[in-house]
Amino acid sequence: MMEQGRQGSAGCLCKPLGSGRGWGFKKLRGIVLLDKIGSLVKGSIDDKLKVIAELGEIGDDRVVPMLVGGLLDSSSLIASETEKALWKIFMHSGSKEVDQLLQEGLALMFSNNLLEARHIFTKVIEVAPSFAEGWNKRATVNYLLQDYQASIMDCRQTLELNPYHFGALSGMGLCYTVLNDSKSALFWFEKAYSLHPDLGQINKFIKMLKRKLSE
């Protein structure tokens, strides 16, 4: 849920950096990504910001396990730019048709045509079932339609495909909060917090739920 998963299963996210379209392309792409990832570790803040933005534009989900560490950076600027880059990667399916469908669904969702948006996101899922963001966006619409169990199921599928999806982790917490299952809500919010401490009002939810559970 939240705002904006790129195609990917847990296995896809951890593919060797050499995988790609053709051998020459694969080798070059892998070298470029490895070089940029090295800059994330050793570079200055300016270097890191540049690399984070470039990785977001490249949109290759294989860098997600390394890039996601930027969400925990002591620099709030690094953390916020990392979030932006991750959303770009999450939103990139690798198919023009699927990306266009996703944007169509988003336009409907933002104009509050929720049933039509759900229909479009279901089409995204049918065309690209391994694209995590299709499931995540349908989870968001289901939440807005107050179909919380359906939203939970879609969030779970999002996380099955992309275990780094902090939006889906937070979405699970939101659904269980509305369902008055404070223990489950706290579990999922804490998982989201461990990945992305600056995510929305997540710390506020955690404190509220801990107070409620201690009463």
Secondary structure, 3 states (H helix, E strand, C coil): CCCCCCECCHHHHCCCCCCCCCHHHHHHHHHHHHHHHHHHHHCCHHHHHHHHHHHHHHCCHHHHHHHHHHHHCCCHHHHHHHHHHHHHHHHCCCCHHHHHHHHHHHHHHHCCCHHHHHHHHHHHHHHCCCEHHHHHHHHHHHHHCCCHHHHHHHHHHHHHHCCCCHHHHHHHHHHHHHCCCHHHHHHHHHHHHHHCCCCCCHHHHHHHHHHHHHC
